[in-house]
Amino acid sequence: MAAAAAARAVPVSSGFRGLPRTLPLVVILGATGTGKSTLALQLGQRLGGEIVSADSMQVYEGLDIITNKVSAQEQKMCRHHMISFVDPLVTSYTVVDFRNRATALISLRKLSTHPWRVPSGDIFARDKIPIVVGGTNYYIESLLWKVLVTTKPQGMGTGKAVDRKVELEKEDGHELHKRLSQVDPEMAAKLHPHDKRKVARSLQVFEETGVSHSEFLHRQHAEEGGGPLGGPLKFPNPCILWLHADQADERLDKRVDDMLAAGLLEELRDFHRRYNLKNVSEDSQDYQHGIFQSIGFKEFHEYLTTEGKCTPETSNQLLKKGVEALKQVTKRYARKQNRWVRNRFLSRPGPSVPPVYGLEVSDVSKWEEFVLEPALSIVQSFIQGSKPTATPVKIPYSETENKRSYHMCDLCDRIIIGDREWAAHTKSKSHLHQLKKRRKLDLDAVSALGSQSNSPDSELERKEGESSGQRDQELKASV
């Protein structure tokens, strides 16, 4: 892989034994396909670090290509954690489980015995730098801040909390939102009725703790060191690197093509036969939980379920449809990841918002100059306790901006939460299309009225009106 080839060129550090305990928690952010794994591997080798994957799909065994796991060779070059340790049939592994395990890996904490117990000790205690890398936003948030509400007993792989949330998600979204508005109106006002997962989660918190979700968040924010992003930072020296590039659709399309060349279709077929075929035959497949929600699996549902049962032409068309769907959802996911970085880090001031250092990765031919060398310099500054020469990324912030304001777009029949989101919606293609349609209908209606006023019947009515008016005037004159 490219990451392995790039990392071979950098020497391995012997660690930082004897230095004061100022080692940073390095976090590498970025959209899919920006080279996060490559940089993590290079930094790990050069600085004596260990990599902690923060990807909700990579925790599961299987689908190595579609979830873009590092190879076994790369894992030998630098120690990796949180990859391929959960059975793919488990659907109850949550961000709380991830937080507990990953936090214990990074810092000195003991975990109670449970199915996903940590096999090794504290990374910091071994004078290693933990390098968190991945694209699952809420997994990364759970390691940076105190943001989660634990509602199930720790150590339970399956339990009441997870089961209850799944049960709630089966109900009507608008009904769930109505119930939430009764017990937690503040949280209900922040959530879209269509966001069934978050609505169900907030209801679950209230049902199982007796305390509203919004109240839990208020308590976290009020803690010393808390701020707009949640409770206090969990680690005192976070070093956050953001790999960003121009949204190049060609680059993301090539990423999908490379997956296909690496054997993606055979991986999907094998996984479907082993884990999903029975569910499909029973019409009980679930693409909303566990590894089955992985981007790239459900997009090939029709192709996988009809292969061998239809003509080669039809099968080929379904394959092309799946490939195109995968490319489109990959681009949407990349945009979503970048929006999260901007909204979560760059536009929110506060004491618990660490600086973010941007690295431009659009030109891979200048990777060492624009990415690796600046990243090494920034991390080494954190290790030494000095301020990096690089300037953190910032975007303008409006004190008056309401991130939780409620807007209803009658044209699109959509609810929009937040001033910025509303401004973006009013400029979106979908909204402008609906606006154009509405204006055309209005013009057509006006035109129809005009045509109606020029019809023979209307002309007769006009003449009769004029004659009637003339007779009235004549009558008044005679009087």
Summary of the structure (lengths in Angstrom):
residues: 479
radius of gyration: 28.7
end to end distance: 104.7
largest distance: 118.5
contacts: 1389
relative contact order: 0.11
helix: 53%
strand: 9%
